[in-house]
Amino acid sequence: MDRETRRQALSAFLKAKRDKLSPEEAGFLRGTRRRTPGLRREEVAQLAGVSPTWYTWLEQGRDIRMSPEVLDCIAVALRLTNDERKYLLSLAQDTGPGAAVPKEAPPVIGPSLRKIMDELRYCPTILTDRRFSILSWNEAASHVFLDFDQIPPGQRNMIRLLFTRKELRRLAVNWEQFTKAYLSIFRAYYGQYLEDPWYGRFLAEMKETHPEFGLLWEQSEVRSAPEVLLEFRHAKAGKMLFALTSLQVQGDSDLRCSIYTPAPDSTTEGKLQKLMERVNS
């Protein structure tokens, strides 16, 4: 990512977070002449202990010097989470033009990880890399979501499938919440791998092909491990409730397990069990 693109991303992120923080939360009076839905720039500057002019230049994406200590003050003022703070620091770091992306060996899915996924028999589980390419899945996932074997490997990207496959749109009652959960993780990866040009190309492609992607992308948070309750309307099993838990796999490869656990006090696990039995009988 070049410096200009990095500064634009930083500018958009700061403005989005400022708009979401109400004056009352920050200890200011709303007043009657306030034009912005959230804090004013000078209010963020006051909270962070920096000059209004400097913060304005920062949010405008100007080429200015910024120390980690000052950025920490901005993070506190905007009440950023730990994931959001890391994202802010990543955007603000200037690695200079032409920074190289370290080469990574192809992910290796060991037998122990495959066994763990198989043992989660009634918990649909999907394994992805840092670009959300789908590398593996268990039987439950293929019954609840899609038969991923029927999708060419080059098209098995979870973010792309959420926007291109009508089955997933029909499946998720709260499709936007479902999608935002994945986008929040994707944004965390984006901040971590800013120098990988693949992310810029992918985002540009998705925004051009799917206009609603751009809106959801701008609304997305930065969360490395969101926990979300999802309601599915399965064509064969009916209403199903799953809690999405996203876990980063420890090891040399940047792998992530997305586990959908049947909600307690629901009939989801029984429905999934019957569905799998019917298909396998």
N, C-alpha and C positions, 0 to 999 in steps of 0.2 A: 504494500500500500504506500503510495507516495505521500509527501508531506501535506499537500493540499487536501487530498481525500481524507487523511487522518484528521486534519483540523476541522473539516466539514462534519465528520462523524462526531467529533468531540462537541462541536457547537450544537448539533441536533440533540445530543444526549443531555447536555446541560440544560437546554431550554425545556426539553420534555420533563425533566425532573423538577425544574423550577415551577412549571405550570401545574404540576400535581401536588405541590406543597401549599396548603392553604395558609393565609396570613394568620389565622387564629392558632393554627398548630405551632407557628413559629413565634407567637407572642406579639403579633402586630394587629392593629385595628384594621378592619376591612375598609371602612370609609365609604364615601359615595362617589368618589371620582376615580376609582380603580378600574383600569381598562383591561388588565390581565387577569385571568382566572386564578392564578397562583401568586407567587411572590414577585415583586419587582426586582430588577437587577441590583438596584442600590440596597435593597433589603438583604439580598444574599451576600453582598459585599460587606454589609454591616455585621452580619452574623459570622462571617468568615474572618473579619478583621483585615480586609484588604481594601484598597481604594476602589470606588465605584467605576472609575475610568479603566483601571486594570481589569476588573471583572468583566466589564462590557467588552473590552478587546478580546478577552479569553472566550467569551460566549460568541463573539462575532467571527471567531476562527482566525484571528490575526496571528502573525508569527511573533510570539512573545516568549520570554523565558519564564519558566515556572519550576519551582522546586517541589520535591515530594512533600515537604512540610506544609507548604501553602496549599497544595492539592488535598492534603489530609484535612486542612481547615475547610476547604470547599466541600469535601465529602461529609464532614460533620454538619455543616450548615444546611446541606440538602438532605440530610438524614439518609444517606446511602447505606445500603446493606453491605456486608463484606464482599459479596460477589460484585456489586455495583462499584464499590471502591476499587477493586482490582481492575475492573473494566475501564474506569476513569484513568487510572495510572497507566494502563496499557495504551490507551488512546493518546495520552499526553507524552509518552516517551518518544523521543526523536532518535530513531536508530540510523537516520541518514538515508540517502537514496541508494537503491540497489542492495538493500540488506538481503542476505540469503536466507532461504528457508531450509533448515536442516533436513537432510534426506532421512526418510524413515523406512525401515524394513517392512514388508507386507505383514499385516497382523497374523499372528499364529494363535489359533483357538485350540488350546490343549484339551486332552481327554477329560481332565477334571472339570473344566468349565462346561464342556458339553454335557457331562453327567449331571452337573448341578442344574442346568437348564432342563434336561429331561426329567429330573426328579420333581421339578415344579409342574407336575402333571396338569393340574387344574388352575395354573396361574400362567396365562399367556405371557411369553417372555421373548423379547427381541434384542439381539445384540447388534450394536452399530459402532462405527468408527467416529472420529472427530468431525467428519463431514456428513454424518448421519446416513452413510451408505449401510444398507442392511447386510450383515455378514452371516448371521445365523438366526434361527428361531426354533421354538419347540412346537410340538404338534398342536397344542392348545392355541397358539398364536395363528396358525394356518386355518383353524376352524373359526376363530372369532373375527379375524381381520380379512386376510386374503390368502390365496394359495400362492405364496411368494415364488414357488418353483415355476409358475407360469409366467413370471415377469423376468425379462432379460436382465442379467446381472448389472449391466450398465445403467438400468433404469430403477434399480432397487434403492432409491433414496427416500427415506421416510418423509422428509419435508416436501419433496416433490410429489410423492404419492398422496399426501393429504390434500393437495390442490388438484390433482389430475384424476384421481379415482373416485367415481361417483359412489362406489360401495362404501368408502370410508366416510363420505359426507352423509350418506343415509344412515350409517351405523351410529354415529355419534350425535346424540340429541344436543349436547352442548359442544358442537363442533368447534366454535371459536375458542372456547376455553381449552379444548383438547389441543388445538393447533398452537395457541399461545404458550402452552406448557412446553412444547417442543421448541418453539422459537426462542423462549427464554434461555434454554440450554444452548441452543445454536448461537445466540448472541454472546454467551459466555465463551464459547469456543472461538468465535470471531474476534473477540478482544484478546484472546490468548495467542492466536495465530494471525495477527494482522499482516504479517509480511508474506503470507501465502496468497498469491494472486487468484487462486481458485475461488476464494470466498467472494471477492469482488465480482468475478465473472458470474458466479452462481446467483448472487443477489440481483445483478442487473438482468439476467435472464428471467428470473422469477417475477420481478417487478414489471417487465415488459410483457410477459406471457399471461400473468395473472394479476390484474390491477388491484384486487383486494389483498394480495400478499403485501404490497407496499404499505397499506394502511395498518395491517396487523403487525407488520415488522416495526413500524414506528411506535405502536402501542405496546410492544412486547417489553417485558422486564428483563433483568439479567439475573438468572438463577441457575446455579450449577446442579441443583438437585430438588426440583419442585415436587411437592406431593399434592395430587389433585384427585378428587372423586369424580368419576366419569359415569355418565348414564348412556348405555348403548341400547339400541333397538335392533336386535338381531333378527334377520329375516326368518330364521328357523327356530330360534330359542326365545324370542320375545325380549322383554325388558331384562337388562343385566347391569349390575352396578360393580364397578371396579375402582380400586384405589391404585393410582399410578405412582410407583416408586422408581426413581431413576438412580442407579448406582454406578459409580465409576469403578472399573475393574483395575485392581492394582497389578502393576507389571510394566514391562517396557513399552507395550503398545497402549495407545489411548483408546481403550474400549469402554463401552457403556452398556449396561444391562437395564432395559426398561421392563419392569415387572408389573403386571396387572393382577392384583390380588382381589379375589371376590370379596365384596364388602360383607362384613359380619352382619348377622341378623337379616340377611337377604337370601333369596333362593338361587342366587347366581351360580354357585358351585354345583348345585344339583342339576341345574339346567345345562351347564357346560358338560357335566359328566354324561348326561343322557344324550346330548348332541354328539359327543365323541363316540359313544357306544353305538348309536344308530349308524353313523358313518362307517365305523369299523366292522360292523356286523355283516 
